């Protein structure tokens, strides 16, 4: 059986690989940015 997943963080990808997932479909890249350079899409409070 082929198993695919989506991932929100690098930890999700590592976890998927540990469980023999063949492919990651969607990956959110916001978590890959350094905190000092990350920007929010949310409006300011």
Phi, psi and omega in degrees: 000134176272136181239130179237157180210169169250160182220137177260338183220162174302328178296323177299320179293315178299318179296317179297316179297324178295337180253023174060033174290133183281324185216147170253122184281298182243137177230128177278130184265352181301324183286348180274344181285147176294141182306326183288340181248356181290142177240152180260143176273352181283146177292152179297151181294000000 
